[in-house]
Amino acid sequence: MSDKVEVVQNSQRNLLDVATELTLYTAKANFITDPEELKKLYSEFYALAKAVGSKHSSLLDEFIPEEILSKIKR
């Protein structure tokens, strides 16, 4: 039996993580503290993450600047 243990980390975020991070970032950047506004913002980011997450990644290429696409499609 081997003593070597390998751990593979899953770096993917779920919809809740994405919506939470985007909400926190936007709230801090724009000094948003009103709970109702935060709730609306979170709902919008969650809906966006869900819509984008259901698309094949190649369909989203048009939203990525050509400069970045040329670097990642070598």
Backbone as numpy.savetxt, mean C-alpha at the origin, in Angstrom:
# Nx Ny Nz CAx CAy CAz Cx Cy Cz
18.97 -35.19 10.98 18.13 -34.01 10.98 19.01 -32.76 10.98
18.64 -31.80 10.19 19.43 -30.58 10.05 19.14 -29.60 11.19
20.18 -28.91 11.64 20.02 -27.89 12.67 19.73 -26.52 12.06
19.74 -26.47 10.75 19.52 -25.21 10.06 18.02 -24.93 9.94
17.62 -23.74 10.38 16.22 -23.33 10.30 16.14 -22.12 9.37
15.27 -22.20 8.40 15.09 -21.09 7.47 13.73 -20.45 7.71
13.74 -19.13 7.76 12.50 -18.38 7.95 12.32 -17.48 6.75
11.17 -17.56 6.15 10.85 -16.71 5.01 9.83 -15.69 5.47
10.18 -14.42 5.34 9.26 -13.38 5.75 8.34 -13.02 4.60
7.10 -12.80 4.92 6.12 -12.37 3.94 5.98 -10.86 4.09
6.48 -10.12 3.12 6.48 -8.66 3.22 5.21 -8.01 2.69
4.26 -8.81 2.27 3.04 -8.23 1.73 2.19 -7.66 2.85
1.57 -6.54 2.56 0.68 -5.92 3.53 -0.75 -6.22 3.10
-1.62 -6.33 4.09 -3.02 -6.53 3.75 -3.71 -5.16 3.59
-4.97 -5.18 3.21 -5.70 -3.94 2.95 -5.75 -3.03 4.18
-5.92 -3.63 5.35 -5.99 -2.83 6.58 -4.67 -2.11 6.83
-3.56 -2.82 6.62 -2.24 -2.21 6.81 -2.03 -1.04 5.86
-2.36 -1.24 4.61 -2.17 -0.19 3.60 -3.01 1.03 3.94
-4.29 0.82 4.22 -5.18 1.94 4.54 -4.73 2.66 5.80
-4.29 1.92 6.80 -3.83 2.53 8.05 -2.58 3.37 7.81
-1.60 2.82 7.10 -0.36 3.55 6.85 -0.60 4.82 6.03
-1.42 4.71 5.00 -1.71 5.89 4.18 -2.48 6.95 4.97
-3.40 6.50 5.81 -4.17 7.43 6.65 -3.25 8.15 7.63
-2.39 7.39 8.31 -1.46 8.00 9.27 -0.53 8.99 8.59
0.01 8.60 7.45 0.92 9.48 6.72 0.21 10.78 6.32
-0.97 10.66 5.74 -1.72 11.83 5.28 -2.15 12.70 6.45
-2.60 12.07 7.53 -3.04 12.83 8.71 -1.88 13.63 9.30
-0.72 13.00 9.40 0.45 13.70 9.96 0.92 14.82 9.04
0.95 14.55 7.75 1.43 15.54 6.79 0.51 16.75 6.70
-0.78 16.54 6.96 -1.76 17.61 6.82 -2.38 18.04 8.14
-1.83 17.57 9.25 -2.29 17.93 10.60 -3.78 17.67 10.79
-4.25 16.53 10.31 -5.66 16.15 10.44 -5.85 15.41 11.75
-6.76 15.91 12.59 -7.02 15.27 13.88 -8.50 15.00 14.12
-9.36 15.55 13.29 -10.80 15.35 13.46 -11.16 13.89 13.19
-11.80 13.21 14.16 -12.13 11.79 13.99 -13.00 11.48 12.76
-13.93 12.35 12.46 -14.79 12.12 11.30 -14.00 12.23 10.00
-13.10 13.19 9.96 -12.28 13.34 8.76 -11.31 12.17 8.61
-10.77 11.69 9.73 -9.89 10.52 9.70 -10.64 9.28 9.24
-11.86 9.13 9.71 -12.68 7.98 9.32 -12.95 8.00 7.81
-13.27 9.17 7.29 -13.53 9.31 5.85 -12.25 9.02 5.05
-11.15 9.56 5.51 -9.87 9.36 4.84 -9.50 7.88 4.81
-9.65 7.21 5.95 -9.35 5.77 6.04 -10.24 4.98 5.07
-11.52 5.30 5.04 -12.46 4.60 4.15 -12.06 4.75 2.69
-11.64 5.96 2.33 -11.22 6.20 0.95 -9.96 5.41 0.60
-8.99 5.39 1.52 -7.76 4.64 1.26 -8.02 3.14 1.23
-8.92 2.66 2.08 -9.24 1.23 2.08 -9.88 0.85 0.75
-10.84 1.66 0.29 -11.51 1.39 -0.98 -10.52 1.42 -2.14
-9.60 2.38 -2.11 -8.58 2.47 -3.16 -7.67 1.24 -3.15
-7.23 0.84 -1.97 -6.36 -0.34 -1.86 -7.08 -1.59 -2.35
-8.35 -1.71 -2.03 -9.13 -2.87 -2.46 -9.28 -2.88 -3.98
-9.56 -1.72 -4.57 -9.73 -1.63 -6.02 -8.42 -1.92 -6.75
-7.34 -1.35 -6.28 -6.04 -1.56 -6.92 -5.56 -2.99 -6.70
-5.83 -3.54 -5.53 -5.39 -4.90 -5.22 -6.04 -5.96 -6.07
-7.19 -5.65 -6.64 -7.88 -6.65 -7.46 -7.47 -6.58 -8.93
-6.59 -5.66 -9.27 -6.12 -5.52 -10.65 -4.81 -6.27 -10.84
-4.60 -6.76 -12.04 -3.31 -7.37 -12.36 -2.29 -6.23 -12.40
-1.13 -6.46 -11.87 -0.13 -5.39 -11.74 0.22 -4.74 -13.07
0.18 -5.48 -14.16 0.53 -4.88 -15.46 -0.50 -3.83 -15.89
-1.72 -3.91 -15.38 -2.74 -2.92 -15.71 -2.46 -1.58 -15.03
-1.61 -1.60 -14.03 -1.30 -0.38 -13.29 -0.03 0.30 -13.79
0.65 -0.32 -14.76 1.89 0.24 -15.29 1.72 1.65 -15.84
0.57 1.96 -16.37 0.36 3.28 -16.97 0.45 4.41 -15.94
0.32 4.08 -14.66 0.38 5.09 -13.61 1.79 5.29 -13.05
2.72 4.46 -13.50 4.10 4.55 -13.03 4.90 5.36 -14.05
5.65 6.35 -13.59 6.45 7.14 -14.52 7.40 6.26 -15.34
7.58 6.61 -16.60 8.42 5.83 -17.52 9.83 5.65 -16.98
10.34 6.66 -16.31 11.70 6.60 -15.74 11.83 5.44 -14.75
10.83 5.23 -13.95 10.86 4.13 -12.97 10.64 2.79 -13.67
9.70 2.74 -14.61 9.43 1.50 -15.34 10.68 1.00 -16.06
11.43 1.92 -16.65 12.63 1.50 -17.39 13.68 0.89 -16.46
13.70 1.31 -15.21 14.66 0.76 -14.25 14.25 -0.62 -13.75
12.96 -0.85 -13.62 12.51 -2.14 -13.06 12.27 -3.20 -14.13
12.18 -2.81 -15.39 11.93 -3.78 -16.48 13.20 -3.99 -17.29
14.23 -4.44 -16.63 15.51 -4.65 -17.31 15.56 -5.98 -17.97
